Amino acid sequence: MSLNRSFPRFLGFALVLAALLTALTSVGVWAQGNDACGPAPAVKAALDRLPQQTPAQTAWEFYQERLAAYQALLRQYPDDVFVQKALIEITRWWDREKKTAEYKARHEQNPDDARLAYLYGLTLVGRQTPEAIKLFNAALEKDRAFVLPHQELVDIYNSRAFPDKTQSLQHLQAHLAACPNSFEDYWSLTRFEDKDLLLSYAVKLRALIETRTDVDAVDAYPTLWALEFKVHPSSEQDALRRQVGQDLVRLKQLPLEDKPEWYQALQRGYELVGDKKQADGVQEQWLTRFPLPCATVAYVRYKPAFPGADSPPDKKHAFWRDFYERSGQWLKERPNCDLFAGYRCDAVDNLDDIPAAEVEAVVEQAFQTYVRNAGPRGIISGGYRRAVEILSKKHLEPERVVEWAQKGLAQWDIESKAPPYDLSSKEQQESNATTQAKDRLRLVGYEIDGYLQLKQAEKAQEPLERMDRWLQEFKSLGGKQNAARTDAGLYAVYWGLRARAAEFQGRKQDAMAFYQSALLARLTAQEKPETGRKDELADSAHQLWKDLGGTEEGWQVWYGRSANDLVSQSSVTWQDTDEPLPAFELTDLDGKTWNLTALKGKTVLLTFWATWCGACIAEFPRLEKLTELYKGRTDILFISFNSDANPGLIRPLLKEHKLTSVVIPAYNYVQALNVSGMPSTWIVDANGVVRLKTQGYATDKWEIGMKDAIEKVGHAGSAAAASGASP
């Protein structure tokens, strides 16, 4: 149930699309006296008038409309670097290779043109970033008055692949010195920790915007507030909230009801002062006046408490039935939203009482939504995989399962040839490669399943051989993400398919051996069937065991006892690690400074969360119970690292949701740690070494899993200390 991890994040980011669309037009803020700081007034006005996506449009339709508008603007302003930059940005997905070739040729024809070097570099960021860095630096050398490359280098040197805070800050300060009115630069300051420096810029920014009434100045207020809360201690936050309240009084009086930026600023301000009613009201006005392709008022108000795999069947059924109805209504209001179409599929996947024809209709609707949004490039392999997954599980339309699985594999071949996103860390690239390899294995597994459902076991042989080869390749990937449990889980699927094929061919002894391999692999992977759902693998193996003369007693001794023991365990899945926790020195909400020395000698449970993360907030009550359980234990410590860029958002949320563990604002530290999802939990031993990691929250046995992990790491440390060895 991957939705359990992804949905809360989408709730938190439901309105990010609006900000992205705004960014496509607000590509710079014009600064008097330096045309490299932003578009000229006439160009900026034209960019601001460009159409925004409506709920009636698919992503492809909007792209075509937007592309035509930019091309028309480029004909009007053929040499404007900001129009060309915007055009490059919107073509990254559909026409990236074409744009790269175009600007490469133009750059080679005019190698001394700083602007062409910059624009060619833009097309390479994320694919050939080292070459882009060279082009940006060359552009700065060719024309020092052309300062746009500084902005790109700020972002690159803040990435996980090219981290260099010194370089990033130097480029940021250079651009700010040349373009003090370029408000977008100020947000980049939140990535740094020099509070004196940030305070000086916060003062400058307030002086710039507090006397202005234009929409660009209004849009800069959330950045200003983030800087102010970041540089002032917690003891001064009440005064800062009073200042935000005064800003809100002024902003409300501005006649900008026709600008989405006005609503965004008001909403963030009300969140900071802790006025949830006003924040929700402004958000509703915003969504009503500026409807978004994948957001409705009902959707962003929905705060789900997802059941875990081990939740009682009636609880899970009630939740998913309600979610099915809700997602259907969201999709009715936004028929082109593939996110909502995917959510409806997730609901169907978790319900066993939806009629077959209705399941097929839901899958078809989702698939066609993916097709409409994708345009001529076709849907990604993940779209095919999700569609065939449901049909395969429900034993529906096996011909289509085979067809879509094969098309998904063909698309996978295309996608696998694309270079990796090179701004990601090495670990993230390894994780992406592992995920991609698993997707191919799943697709071929569904192809095999389709043939077996069609009772065409002979046609399943060739894809079975492919799956065997690909499993060997998968094992060779290595990396921390490719754990033994993952290998075992994939092999459980493979041996289960082998067993079914052998049964169809009448090779019962072979089938039983394959079933045994599948079940043992599943135990190794610690995978267990969901409560209330049919366990087809175990049921088929059990039936064949009996057909071959096996006894119930023998079955229980061989498999049943181990399976029952696994079912009784927590569903929290931990990744074993052996990494020292990186050094830090951060101040909690009460003003106390924390570092590695303060953790030494204690087993530490670290939770990573954000105010926008619905699953994180759902986790709070159980974290509170766990904290209470260890109350008085001086050898156990609970710390939560918050990853909001604006630490002022934390206290208003904690007034509504209790959390008594140590809360440390740690935006930049969490970014540097490469924490890939929220919520995440790490267990650190008494020597400051991270021993266990897990991500997500969706289980009724969460406290048991956490307690077992704490005790495991604590006992290992105690035993090691007693023996004089390292744990």
C-alpha positions in Angstrom: 0.0 0.0 0.0 2.4 2.7 -1.2 -0.3 5.3 -0.9 0.1 5.2 2.9 3.5 6.8 2.6 2.8 9.1 -0.4 -0.7 10.6 0.3 0.1 12.7 3.4 3.0 14.3 1.5 0.6 15.2 -1.4 -1.8 16.7 1.2 1.0 18.9 2.5 2.1 19.9 -1.0 -1.4 20.1 -2.5 -0.9 23.8 -3.4 2.7 23.6 -4.5 1.5 23.4 -8.1 0.3 27.0 -7.9 3.7 28.1 -6.7 5.3 26.3 -9.6 3.0 27.8 -12.1 3.7 31.2 -10.7 7.4 30.6 -10.9 7.1 29.9 -14.7 5.9 33.5 -15.1 7.8 35.3 -12.3 11.2 34.3 -13.7 12.8 37.4 -12.3 12.1 40.7 -10.6 13.0 43.7 -12.7 15.7 45.8 -11.1 16.3 49.3 -12.3 19.7 49.7 -13.8 20.6 46.0 -14.4 18.8 44.2 -17.2 20.4 40.9 -16.1 18.5 40.9 -12.9 15.1 40.4 -14.4 13.0 41.0 -17.5 12.2 44.5 -18.6 8.8 45.8 -17.5 7.1 45.1 -20.8 8.5 41.5 -20.9 7.6 40.9 -17.3 4.0 42.1 -17.9 3.7 39.8 -20.9 5.0 36.9 -18.8 2.6 37.7 -16.1 -0.3 37.5 -18.5 0.5 34.0 -19.8 -2.3 31.5 -19.1 -2.3 29.2 -16.1 -3.5 25.6 -16.3 -7.2 25.1 -15.6 -8.8 21.9 -14.3 -10.4 21.3 -17.7 -7.0 21.0 -19.3 -4.7 17.9 -19.3 -1.0 18.4 -18.6 -0.3 17.9 -22.3 -2.9 20.4 -23.4 -1.6 23.0 -21.0 2.0 22.4 -22.2 1.0 22.9 -25.8 -0.9 26.2 -24.9 2.0 27.4 -22.8 4.6 26.5 -25.4 2.7 28.3 -28.1 2.4 31.4 -25.8 6.2 31.4 -25.1 7.0 30.9 -28.7 4.9 33.9 -29.6 6.6 35.9 -26.9 10.0 34.8 -28.2 9.0 36.1 -31.7 8.2 39.4 -30.1 11.3 39.5 -27.9 13.8 37.2 -29.8 16.9 38.1 -27.8 15.3 38.2 -24.3 17.2 35.8 -22.1 14.3 35.5 -19.6 11.8 34.4 -22.2 14.4 31.8 -23.5 15.0 30.7 -19.9 11.3 30.1 -19.3 11.0 28.2 -22.6 13.9 25.9 -21.6 12.3 25.3 -18.2 8.9 24.2 -19.6 10.4 21.9 -22.2 12.5 19.9 -19.8 10.1 17.0 -19.8 8.7 16.8 -23.3 11.4 18.4 -25.5 14.6 18.5 -23.5 16.9 16.7 -26.0 15.7 19.0 -28.8 16.4 22.2 -26.7 19.8 20.9 -25.7 20.8 20.3 -29.3 19.5 23.7 -30.3 21.4 25.6 -27.7 24.5 23.5 -28.1 24.6 24.5 -31.8 24.0 28.1 -31.0 26.7 28.2 -28.4 29.2 26.5 -30.7 28.4 29.1 -33.4 28.9 32.0 -30.9 31.3 30.7 -28.2 32.0 34.2 -26.8 28.3 35.0 -26.1 27.8 34.8 -22.3 24.1 34.5 -22.6 24.2 31.5 -25.0 26.7 29.8 -22.7 24.3 30.3 -19.8 21.3 29.1 -21.8 23.1 26.0 -23.1 24.2 25.3 -19.5 20.5 25.5 -18.4 19.6 22.6 -20.7 22.3 20.4 -19.1 21.5 20.9 -15.4 20.4 17.6 -13.9 21.8 15.5 -16.8 25.4 16.9 -17.4 25.7 19.2 -14.4 29.6 19.3 -14.4 29.5 20.6 -17.9 26.8 23.1 -17.0 29.0 24.4 -14.1 31.8 25.0 -16.6 29.4 26.9 -18.9 28.0 29.1 -16.1 31.5 30.0 -14.9 32.6 30.7 -18.5 29.6 33.0 -18.9 30.6 34.9 -15.8 34.1 35.3 -17.1 32.9 36.5 -20.5 30.5 39.1 -19.1 30.7 40.0 -15.4 27.7 42.2 -15.7 25.6 39.2 -16.7 24.9 37.7 -13.3 22.2 35.1 -13.9 24.6 32.2 -13.8 25.2 33.0 -10.1 21.6 31.9 -9.4 22.0 28.5 -11.0 25.3 27.9 -9.2 23.7 28.7 -5.9 21.3 25.9 -6.4 23.9 23.5 -7.8 26.2 23.9 -4.9 23.3 23.4 -2.5 22.4 20.1 -4.1 23.3 16.7 -2.6 25.6 15.8 -5.4 27.7 19.0 -5.5 27.6 20.3 -1.9 29.7 23.4 -1.4 28.2 25.9 1.0 31.0 28.3 0.6 30.7 28.5 -3.2 26.9 28.6 -2.9 27.0 31.6 -0.5 29.6 33.4 -2.6 27.4 33.2 -5.7 24.3 34.2 -3.8 26.0 37.2 -2.3 27.3 38.2 -5.7 23.8 38.1 -7.2 22.3 39.9 -4.3 24.9 42.6 -4.6 24.1 43.1 -8.3 20.3 42.6 -7.9 19.2 43.7 -4.4 15.6 43.8 -5.6 15.6 40.2 -6.8 13.4 38.8 -4.1 13.7 35.2 -5.2 17.4 35.3 -4.0 16.3 35.9 -0.4 14.6 32.5 -0.2 18.0 30.8 -0.9 19.3 32.4 2.3 17.2 30.0 4.4 19.7 27.3 3.4 22.5 28.9 5.5 23.1 29.1 9.2 25.1 32.3 9.7 22.5 34.2 11.7 24.2 37.5 11.7 24.4 37.4 7.9 20.8 36.3 7.6 19.6 39.0 10.0 21.3 41.7 7.9 19.6 40.5 4.8 16.2 40.1 6.6 16.5 43.8 7.6 17.2 44.7 4.0 14.3 42.7 2.7 11.8 44.2 5.2 13.0 47.7 4.2 12.5 46.8 0.5 9.0 45.4 0.7 7.2 47.0 3.7 6.4 50.3 1.9 5.5 48.6 -1.4 2.0 47.5 -2.5 2.8 45.5 -5.7 2.3 41.7 -5.9 6.0 40.9 -6.1 6.6 42.6 -2.7 3.5 40.8 -1.2 4.9 37.5 -2.6 8.2 38.1 -0.7 6.5 38.2 2.8 6.6 34.4 3.4 10.4 34.6 2.6 10.9 37.5 5.0 9.0 35.7 7.8 11.0 32.6 7.3 14.3 34.5 7.6 13.1 36.4 10.7 12.0 33.3 12.5 15.2 31.5 11.5 17.5 34.1 12.9 15.7 35.0 16.2 15.7 32.7 19.2 12.6 30.9 20.4 12.2 33.4 23.3 11.6 36.2 20.7 9.0 34.3 18.6 6.0 35.9 20.4 7.2 39.3 19.3 7.8 38.1 15.8 4.2 36.8 15.7 2.9 40.2 16.7 5.0 41.7 13.8 3.5 39.2 11.4 0.0 40.2 12.7 0.8 43.8 11.9 2.0 42.8 8.4 -1.3 40.9 7.9 -3.4 44.0 8.8 -1.5 45.9 6.1 -1.6 43.1 3.5 -5.4 42.6 3.9 -6.0 46.2 2.9 -4.3 45.8 -0.4 -6.6 45.5 -3.5 -5.0 42.3 -4.8 -7.8 39.8 -4.6 -7.1 39.0 -8.2 -3.6 37.7 -7.4 -3.0 34.2 -6.0 0.2 35.4 -4.4 -1.9 37.6 -2.1 -3.8 34.6 -0.8 -0.6 32.6 -0.4 1.0 35.3 1.7 -2.1 35.7 3.9 -2.5 32.0 4.5 1.2 31.6 5.6 0.9 34.6 7.8 -2.2 33.3 9.6 -0.5 29.9 10.0 2.4 31.7 11.7 0.2 33.6 14.2 -1.7 30.4 14.9 -5.0 31.5 13.5 -6.1 28.2 11.8 -9.6 29.4 11.1 -8.4 32.5 9.1 -5.7 30.4 7.4 -8.3 27.8 6.2 -10.7 30.6 5.2 -8.1 32.3 3.0 -7.1 29.0 1.5 -10.7 28.2 0.6 -11.1 31.6 -1.1 -7.8 31.0 -3.0 -8.9 27.6 -4.3 -12.3 28.8 -5.2 -11.1 31.8 -7.1 -8.1 30.1 -8.7 -9.1 26.4 -9.1 -6.1 24.1 -9.5 -5.8 21.0 -11.6 -5.3 18.6 -8.7 -6.7 20.3 -5.6 -10.1 21.0 -4.3 -11.2 22.4 -0.9 -12.5 18.9 0.2 -9.2 17.3 -0.8 -6.9 19.6 1.1 -9.2 19.5 4.1 -9.0 15.7 4.2 -6.8 14.4 7.0 -6.7 10.6 6.7 -5.6 8.2 9.4 -4.4 5.4 7.2 -4.8 1.8 8.5 -1.8 -0.4 8.7 -1.4 -3.8 7.0 -2.0 -5.4 10.4 -5.1 -3.3 11.3 -8.4 -5.2 11.9 -10.1 -6.1 8.6 -13.3 -4.1 9.5 -11.3 -1.0 10.2 -9.4 -1.3 6.9 -12.5 -1.9 5.0 -14.3 1.1 6.4 -11.4 3.3 5.7 -10.9 2.2 2.1 -14.6 2.3 1.3 -14.7 5.9 2.5 -11.6 6.7 0.6 -13.1 5.1 -2.5 -16.1 7.4 -2.3 -14.0 10.5 -1.6 -11.6 9.9 -4.4 -14.5 9.3 -6.8 -15.9 12.7 -5.9 -12.4 14.4 -6.3 -12.0 12.8 -9.7 -15.5 13.8 -10.7 -14.5 17.5 -9.9 -11.1 17.1 -11.5 -11.4 14.4 -14.3 -8.0 15.2 -15.7 -6.1 14.7 -12.4 -4.0 11.6 -12.7 -3.2 11.9 -9.0 -6.9 11.4 -8.0 -7.3 8.6 -10.6 -4.4 6.9 -8.9 -5.9 7.3 -5.5 -9.1 5.7 -6.7 -7.1 2.8 -8.0 -5.4 2.5 -4.5 -8.9 2.2 -2.9 -10.0 -0.5 -5.4 -6.7 -2.4 -4.8 -7.5 -2.5 -1.0 -11.2 -3.5 -1.3 -12.4 -7.0 -2.2 -16.1 -6.2 -2.6 -16.0 -4.0 -5.6 -17.8 -5.7 -8.6 -15.4 -6.8 -11.3 -16.9 -4.5 -14.0 -16.5 -1.6 -11.6 -12.8 -2.5 -11.0 -12.2 -2.7 -14.7 -13.9 0.7 -15.2 -11.8 2.4 -12.5 -8.6 1.0 -14.0 -9.6 2.0 -17.5 -10.5 5.5 -16.3 -7.1 5.9 -14.6 -5.2 4.6 -17.6 -7.0 6.9 -20.0 -6.3 9.8 -17.6 -2.6 8.9 -17.7 -2.7 8.7 -21.5 -4.4 12.1 -21.9 -1.9 13.8 -19.7 1.2 12.1 -21.2 0.8 13.4 -24.8 2.6 11.7 -27.7 5.5 10.5 -25.6 3.2 8.0 -24.0 2.7 7.1 -20.3 5.6 6.1 -18.1 6.2 2.5 -17.3 4.9 3.1 -13.8 1.5 3.9 -15.2 1.4 0.6 -17.0 2.6 -1.2 -13.9 0.0 0.3 -11.6 -2.8 -0.6 -14.0 -1.8 -4.2 -14.5 -1.1 -4.7 -10.8 -4.7 -4.2 -9.9 -6.0 -6.3 -12.8 -3.5 -9.1 -12.0 -4.4 -9.1 -8.3 -8.1 -9.2 -9.0 -7.7 -11.9 -11.7 -9.3 -9.7 -14.4 -8.6 -9.2 -18.1 -5.5 -11.4 -18.4 -5.1 -10.5 -22.1 -4.9 -6.8 -21.2 -2.5 -7.7 -18.3 -0.1 -9.3 -20.8 -0.5 -6.5 -23.3 0.1 -3.6 -20.8 2.9 -5.4 -19.1 4.7 -5.8 -22.4 4.1 -2.2 -23.3 5.3 -1.2 -19.8 8.5 -3.2 -20.4 9.1 -1.5 -23.7 8.6 1.9 -22.1 11.0 0.8 -19.3 13.7 0.1 -21.9 13.4 3.7 -23.1 13.4 5.1 -19.6 16.4 3.1 -18.5 18.6 4.6 -21.2 18.0 8.1 -19.9 20.9 9.4 -17.8 20.3 9.7 -14.0 19.4 12.9 -12.4 22.9 13.9 -11.4 21.9 16.5 -8.7 20.8 13.7 -6.5 23.2 12.1 -4.0 25.0 8.9 -4.9 22.8 7.1 -2.4 19.6 8.5 -4.0 20.8 7.5 -7.4 21.5 4.0 -6.1 18.0 3.9 -4.6 16.5 5.1 -7.9 18.3 2.5 -9.9 17.1 -0.2 -7.4 13.5 1.0 -7.7 13.8 1.0 -11.5 15.1 -2.5 -11.5 12.3 -3.7 -9.2 9.7 -2.1 -11.5 11.0 -4.1 -14.4 10.8 -7.3 -12.3 7.3 -6.5 -11.3 6.2 -5.9 -14.9 7.6 -9.1 -16.2 6.0 -10.9 -13.2 2.6 -9.5 -14.3 3.3 -10.6 -17.8 3.9 -14.1 -16.6 0.8 -14.0 -14.3 -1.3 -13.0 -17.3 -0.2 -16.0 -19.3 -0.8 -18.3 -16.4 -4.3 -16.9 -15.9 -4.9 -17.5 -19.6 -3.7 -21.1 -18.9 -0.9 -20.6 -21.4 2.0 -22.0 -19.3 4.2 -22.6 -22.3 4.1 -18.8 -23.2 5.2 -18.1 -19.6 8.5 -19.9 -20.0 10.4 -17.2 -21.9 9.4 -14.3 -19.6 10.2 -16.6 -16.6 13.8 -17.0 -18.0 14.0 -13.3 -18.4 12.9 -12.8 -14.9 15.5 -15.2 -13.7 18.3 -13.2 -15.6 17.0 -9.9 -14.3 17.0 -11.1 -10.7 20.7 -12.0 -11.1 21.3 -8.5 -12.5 19.3 -7.0 -9.6 21.5 -8.8 -7.0 24.6 -7.3 -8.6 23.3 -3.7 -8.2 24.5 -3.5 -4.6 24.1 -0.4 -2.5 22.4 0.1 0.8 19.0 0.1 -0.7 19.3 -3.4 -2.1 18.9 -5.3 1.1 18.6 -9.0 1.5 15.0 -8.7 2.4 14.2 -7.0 -0.9 16.0 -9.7 -2.8 14.0 -12.4 -0.9 10.7 -10.7 -1.5 11.3 -10.6 -5.3 12.4 -14.2 -5.3 9.2 -15.1 -3.4 7.3 -13.8 -6.4 9.5 -15.5 -8.9 9.3 -19.0 -7.2 5.6 -18.6 -6.8 5.2 -18.0 -10.5 7.5 -21.0 -11.3 5.3 -23.1 -9.0 2.1 -22.2 -10.7 3.6 -22.8 -14.2 4.8 -26.2 -13.1 1.3 -27.1 -11.7 -0.3 -26.2 -15.0 2.2 -28.6 -16.7 1.4 -31.4 -14.3 4.8 -31.3 -12.6 3.5 -31.5 -9.1 6.8 -32.4 -7.4 8.6 -29.5 -9.1 5.7 -27.2 -8.2 6.0 -28.2 -4.5 9.7 -27.5 -4.5 9.1 -24.1 -6.1 6.4 -23.3 -3.6 8.7 -24.2 -0.7 11.3 -21.8 -2.1 8.7 -19.1 -2.5 7.5 -19.4 1.1 11.0 -19.6 2.6 11.9 -16.5 0.6 8.9 -14.7 1.9 9.8 -15.6 5.5 13.3 -14.3 4.9 11.8 -11.1 3.5 9.5 -11.0 6.6 6.6 -10.4 4.3 3.2 -11.4 5.7 -0.3 -11.4 4.2 -2.5 -8.5 5.2 -5.2 -9.2 7.8 -8.5 -10.0 6.2 -7.0 -10.7 2.7 -6.6 -14.1 1.0 -3.1 -15.5 1.0 -3.1 -17.1 -2.4 0.6 -18.2 -2.3 0.3 -20.1 1.0 -3.2 -21.4 0.1 -2.0 -22.9 -3.2 1.1 -24.4 -1.6 -1.0 -25.8 1.2 -3.4 -27.4 -1.1 -0.7 -29.0 -3.2 1.0 -30.2 0.0 -2.2 -32.1 0.9 -2.7 -33.4 -2.7 0.8 -34.9 -2.4 -0.1 -36.7 0.8 1.3 -34.2 3.3 -0.3 -33.9 6.7 -1.6 -30.9 8.5 0.8 -31.5 11.3 3.7 -31.6 8.9 2.6 -28.4 7.3 2.4 -26.6 10.6 5.8 -27.8 11.6 7.4 -26.8 8.3 5.7 -23.5 7.6 2.6 -22.7 9.7 4.4 -22.0 13.0 7.0 -19.7 11.4 4.2 -17.9 9.5 2.2 -17.4 12.6 5.2 -16.1 14.5 5.8 -13.6 11.7 2.2 -12.4 11.8 2.5 -11.7 15.5 5.4 -9.4 15.0 5.3 -5.6 14.3 5.0 -4.5 10.7 7.8 -1.9 11.1 10.5 -2.8 8.6 14.0 -1.7 9.7 17.1 -1.1 7.6 20.3 -2.1 9.4 23.0 0.6 9.1 26.4 1.3 10.6 26.8 5.1 10.1 28.0 7.7 12.6 25.5 10.4 13.0 26.9 13.6 11.4 28.0 16.3 13.9 25.5 19.1 14.6 25.0 21.9 17.0 21.3 23.0 17.1 19.0 24.8 19.5 15.6 23.3 20.5 12.4 25.2 21.0 13.3 25.8 24.6 16.6 27.4 23.8 18.8 24.5 24.8 21.8 23.7 22.5 22.2 20.1 21.4 25.2 18.3 19.8 26.7 14.8 19.6 28.2 15.1 23.1 24.7 15.6 24.6 23.7 12.2 23.0 26.7 10.2 24.1 25.9 7.2 26.4 22.2 7.2 25.4 20.1 5.2 23.0 18.4 7.8 20.9 15.2 7.6 18.9 15.3 10.3 16.2 12.1 11.2 14.4 12.1 13.4 11.3 8.9 15.3 10.5 7.5 18.5 9.0 4.3 20.5 9.6 3.1 19.8 6.1 3.3 16.0 6.6 0.0 14.4 7.6 1.4 11.0 8.4 3.9 12.8 10.8 1.1 14.4 12.7 -0.8 11.1 12.8 2.3 9.6 14.4 2.4 12.1 17.3 -0.1 10.4 19.6 1.8 7.1 19.4 5.2 8.8 19.8 3.7 10.4 23.0 2.7 7.0 24.3 6.2 5.7 23.6 7.8 8.7 25.3 5.6 8.2 28.3 6.6 4.5 28.4 10.3 5.4 28.8 9.7 8.3 31.2 12.4 8.2 33.9 14.8 6.2 31.7 17.9 8.3 31.6 19.6 6.0 29.1 16.8 6.6 26.5 16.3 9.9 24.7 13.6 11.0 22.2 14.5 13.8 19.8 12.5 15.1 16.8 14.1 17.0 14.0 11.7 19.3 12.2 12.5 20.0 8.6 10.4 23.2 7.9 12.3 26.0 6.3 10.4 28.4 8.5 10.7 27.3 12.2 7.9 29.7 13.1 5.4 27.1 11.9 6.3 24.6 14.6 4.8 26.1 17.8 1.4 26.8 16.3 1.1 23.2 15.2 2.3 21.9 18.6 -0.4 23.9 20.4 -2.9 21.8 18.4 -1.0 18.5 18.5 0.9 17.4 21.7 4.5 16.4 21.3 6.7 16.4 24.4 9.9 15.0 23.0 12.7 17.4 22.3 11.8 19.3 19.2 14.7 20.8 17.2 14.3 23.0 14.2 16.8 21.4 11.8 15.9 22.3 8.2 19.4 22.4 6.8 20.7 19.5 8.9 17.9 17.3 7.7 18.6 18.3 4.1 22.2 17.4 4.5 21.3 14.0 6.0 19.6 12.9 2.8 16.4 11.9 4.7 14.3 10.8 1.8 10.8 10.8 3.3 8.7 11.9 6.1 8.1 10.6 8.7 11.4 8.8 9.2 12.8 7.2 12.3 16.4 6.4 13.2 17.8 4.6 16.2 21.2 5.8 17.4 23.4 3.8 19.8 25.2 5.1 22.8 28.3 5.8 20.7 26.5 8.0 18.2 26.2 5.4 15.5 22.9 5.1 13.5 22.0 1.4 13.8 18.4 1.2 12.4 16.3 3.3 10.0 12.7 3.1 8.9 10.4 5.3 6.8 6.7 6.0 6.8 3.9 5.4 9.3 1.1 3.1 8.7 0.8 0.3 11.2 -1.3 -0.5 14.3 1.8 -2.1 15.9 4.1 1.0 15.5 4.8 1.3 19.3 5.8 -2.4 19.4 8.2 -2.0 16.5 9.8 1.1 18.0 10.1 -0.5 21.4 11.7 -3.6 20.0 14.2 -1.5 18.0 15.1 0.7 21.0 15.7 -2.4 23.2 17.6 -4.2 20.4 20.1 -1.3 20.0 20.3 -0.6 23.7 21.0 -4.3 24.6 23.6 -4.5 21.8 25.4 -1.5 23.2 25.3 -2.8 26.8 26.7 -6.2 25.7 29.4 -4.5 23.7 30.3 -2.3 26.6 30.5 -5.3 28.9 32.8 -7.1 26.6 34.9 -4.1 25.8 34.1 -4.3 22.1 32.4 -1.9 19.7 28.7 -2.6 19.2 
